[in-house]
Amino acid sequence: MSITKENQEQSKSNANTRPQTLAGKIAIVTGASSGIGAVTAFELARRGAQVVLAARRVDELEAQASAITQAGYARKQCRSCMA
């Protein structure tokens, strides 16, 4: 399926009507210790969601959780249990 100019314009107009706040929502982000998972977790928290972070690398997960908290956003931390 190709993206036409009409689709692009419709997408832009829909972006203006989408709610920008996620207040009252809970988001669970796996792989939240780095990369796209970390960026996603931070952005969801910035938009008001309470973010649950999950990852295998505990030290990096704790650093990401701390960064979200220091920025003034809500988060929960979950350590993965991998055998």
VOPAGU-2260 file (C-alpha; in pm, 1 decimal, decimal comma):
REM VOPAGU-2260
SITE   aa  ch    i         X         Y         Z
SITE  MET   A    0       0,0       0,0       0,0
SITE  SER   A    1     148,1     331,9    -100,2
SITE  ILE   A    2     112,6     657,6      85,1
SITE  THR   A    3     -53,4     921,0    -127,7
SITE  LYS   A    4     -47,7    1295,0     -77,4
SITE  GLU   A    5    -409,6    1270,7      37,9
SITE  ASN   A    6    -311,2    1015,8     306,0
SITE  GLN   A    7     -29,1    1240,1     424,9
SITE  GLU   A    8    -257,8    1542,8     452,1
SITE  GLN   A    9    -521,9    1340,2     634,0
SITE  SER   A   10    -258,9    1213,4     875,5
SITE  LYS   A   11    -145,1    1569,0     946,2
SITE  SER   A   12    -502,0    1685,3    1012,3
SITE  ASN   A   13    -568,0    1386,9    1240,3
SITE  ALA   A   14    -252,7    1465,6    1438,5
SITE  ASN   A   15    -405,5    1796,8    1542,3
SITE  THR   A   16    -719,3    1628,7    1680,3
SITE  ARG   A   17    -549,2    1347,9    1871,1
SITE  PRO   A   18    -523,7    1396,4    2246,2
SITE  GLN   A   19    -172,4    1497,5    2345,6
SITE  THR   A   20    -214,0    1398,2    2708,1
SITE  LEU   A   21    -208,5    1048,6    2849,8
SITE  ALA   A   22    -299,2    1153,0    3204,5
SITE  GLY   A   23    -467,5     871,8    3392,4
SITE  LYS   A   24    -324,2     605,3    3162,1
SITE  ILE   A   25     -69,2     336,7    3246,3
SITE  ALA   A   26     190,1     234,6    2986,3
SITE  ILE   A   27     409,5     -74,2    3013,5
SITE  VAL   A   28     733,1     -43,5    2816,1
SITE  THR   A   29     959,0    -344,0    2769,3
SITE  GLY   A   30    1318,9    -285,7    2670,2
SITE  ALA   A   31    1299,1      46,6    2852,5
SITE  SER   A   32    1665,2      56,7    2955,3
SITE  SER   A   33    1796,9     185,4    2621,6
SITE  GLY   A   34    1724,5     274,5    2261,2
SITE  ILE   A   35    1372,7     317,1    2134,1
SITE  GLY   A   36    1226,8     164,2    2451,7
SITE  ALA   A   37    1394,0     429,9    2667,1
SITE  VAL   A   38    1282,1     711,0    2437,0
SITE  THR   A   39     928,2     572,8    2423,8
SITE  ALA   A   40     909,4     544,6    2802,3
SITE  PHE   A   41    1029,5     901,9    2848,2
SITE  GLU   A   42     785,9    1039,3    2588,2
SITE  LEU   A   43     489,7     851,9    2737,6
SITE  ALA   A   44     581,3     984,5    3082,5
SITE  ARG   A   45     619,1    1335,8    2940,3
SITE  ARG   A   46     266,5    1310,7    2801,9
SITE  GLY   A   47     131,1    1221,3    3144,9
SITE  ALA   A   48     113,4     842,4    3150,8
SITE  GLN   A   49     230,4     648,9    3451,7
SITE  VAL   A   50     503,9     438,2    3294,4
SITE  VAL   A   51     601,9      87,5    3401,5
SITE  LEU   A   52     957,8      14,6    3289,4
SITE  ALA   A   53    1079,7    -338,2    3221,7
SITE  ALA   A   54    1422,1    -453,3    3102,0
SITE  ARG   A   55    1688,6    -716,8    3158,6
SITE  ARG   A   56    1976,2    -478,1    3232,4
SITE  VAL   A   57    1892,5    -359,1    3582,2
SITE  ASP   A   58    2166,4     -94,7    3609,5
SITE  GLU   A   59    2057,9      75,9    3287,2
SITE  LEU   A   60    1691,3      37,5    3382,6
SITE  GLU   A   61    1756,6     213,2    3712,6
SITE  ALA   A   62    1936,0     496,2    3530,5
SITE  GLN   A   63    1641,5     541,3    3292,1
SITE  ALA   A   64    1392,4     530,9    3578,8
SITE  SER   A   65    1596,9     794,0    3761,6
SITE  ALA   A   66    1607,2    1018,1    3452,2
SITE  ILE   A   67    1228,2    1002,1    3422,3
SITE  THR   A   68    1182,3    1078,5    3791,5
SITE  GLN   A   69    1433,3    1366,8    3786,3
SITE  ALA   A   70    1242,3    1518,1    3494,9
SITE  GLY   A   71     936,5    1519,1    3723,6
SITE  TYR   A   72     739,3    1236,9    3565,3
SITE  ALA   A   73     573,7     929,5    3720,5
SITE  ARG   A   74     721,2     584,7    3668,2
SITE  LYS   A   75     727,9     235,1    3812,5
SITE  GLN   A   76    1016,1      -5,8    3776,9
SITE  CYS   A   77     996,6    -377,2    3697,5
SITE  ARG   A   78    1294,7    -608,3    3686,5
SITE  SER   A   79    1262,3    -885,5    3433,5
SITE  CYS   A   80    1300,7   -1242,3    3549,9
SITE  MET   A   81    1497,5   -1419,0    3280,4
SITE  ALA   A   82    1642,1   -1763,2    3336,3
